[in-house]
Amino acid sequence: MIKKPFFSMGAPRLKYPVVKRPDPGFDSIPLPERVTVYIKRPLSPAVEGLIQAGERVKTGSRLFFDDEGSCFLSPVTGTIASLDEFAGYMDTRYTSVTIETASDEEVHEDIKGLSSVFSPENAAAFLADLPGSPDFKSFLKRKEPYEAIIVEGVDDDLLIRVNQAVLEGELKDVLEGIQILKKLTGVEQVYISALPSSSLRMKSGDVDVIEVSEQYPSALPEMIMKNKLKRVVPAGKKCSDSGVGFIKAEAVASLAKLINKGEVPVYKVVTVIDKKGSARNLRVRIGTKVCDILSHLGISTSYGDRIIAGGPMRGKSIYSEDMPVLWDTDAIMVQPGREITPCHDTPCINCGECVRACPANIPVNMLIRLLENRLYEMAVSEYDLLSCIECGLCSYVCVARIPLFQYIMLGKNEYLKLKSSEGSNV
């Protein structure tokens, strides 16, 4: 009789951290001398026509707004020092705006008294850059309202505890934000996702709670759709295409603060994970550079260390400590060089660990062969590339240390670029 199976049984048992009040480390850091924000538009005459170097801006001033009403608010009061173009992840083009901060902070007039004029029609002008980067366009521009909205009270990666901490510490704001969200969208059914160990159930009033397992990646939207709502998101589609909207608890709390208290959404809660793996939450001004945060906490880096924006499973390495905290930066993680296991370009040994770990049941071992040879269309049609939910478990368990997750992200991006170019040639 076999006492121990030759292969492991499915995904590794990785658990989300559990946050319970009081949460130590939920502090602020001093306002830095300079902040930098990235506007999701290439540097162009359209942008430069709205803001220019040398111009003074107030907290809440619109740095940019497009024809659809999306805008980006200044997180500080100060003087614009420079405008540059920045190439981000997967060569996404941004306009980089650096602002020298002033000590005499002023709030822009548009924010004052906002609650008296706030409506579904003008909401997009103020909500595009709430912390957590909610996709309010999909909430407000739909022909039919969502069937349901799920407020994410569990973070989407290990070690991160931003939204759990917001739920535990700012639940009143979250519940008020849900009522505003209902009025804006016309959606009646709103849930909050939480871990079984959360104390939320006793405090959430008339809002239903969806309990998700503590085992990663059960809190990802696609997994909640499958396991709790019994719907499978089709390959290449989003949860929103199935009539369900997802939004971070931090964004909902910020929505209530903006409307009810006139507080400009200029702060982001960030989980900082040091070299020893210890995590603490900080509330920082959006645009604060990573080096300012590490300096405040006394975390030093040396040659060979790796800084990651995000968590250990889904995060992305950054090449400079001058990178700023943006609206969607949930964590800054410093990994010591001696603990980094290098990736290899060795061939797949076909052990099958990635297949057993994949929650989407993708044949990753076969998929990776096509991606290595840049056969992106075949990867989509034959091996479900677009069904990947981007949890990173395949890379975590890969015995050969092949960067599977990065191959898949690149494959998706290249496939979408290919389809976009084909569409433009029609």
Disulfide bonds with the S-S distance in Angstrom:
none
